[in-house]
């Protein structure tokens, strides 16, 4: 008996479903009786759903399964679908070009998103909410600066940059304390290193224990 290799078989249209599903759909296309063909298609849809439970979290789960059924059949399957039947032309359309954000970023290490957040913060009325958001923005600037430069920075520089980015509308008291660099960096790797060393030390002592 000669062995079959994947390189000798037809290309899988949607590899996630595997060759068995593709074979079922190819067989379904050959069934002449329409009612029987419809029953076969619905049975295949059930199997496709069981093989891909992660798709259940996708909106219009069943609709997507039917679309995939027709795609795998190369749009040759003639059955009664509960949804509009897609055509090959539908999937040949090129996606629209994404527009890149326009305008220069004042500080690249802070990014464009934080500038948009600052705009929203400026729209808030004076009060605790605006003050707290301003403080959070300042902490984010400090963390972004460190991630970019790997160097500590004084809070006074952050306050200055915040004032520049907000056109002088967002300000913090000069005595306001931002998070420390240690807090922004998270747990120190040095701490974990010493923990591991400490454990290893005990293990070494146990290995030298006399019996």
Secondary structure, 3 states (H helix, E strand, C coil): CCCCCHHHCCCCCCHHHHHHHHHHHHHHHHCCCHHHHHHHHHHHHHHHHHHCHHHHHCCCHHHHHHHHHHHHCCCCCCCCCCCCCCCHHHHHCCCCCCCCCCCCCCCCCCCCHHHHHHHHHHHCCCCHHHHHHHHHHHHHHHHHHHHHHCCCCCHHHHHHHHHHHCCCCCCCCCCCCCCCHHHHHCCCHHHHHHHHHHHHHHHHHHHCCCC
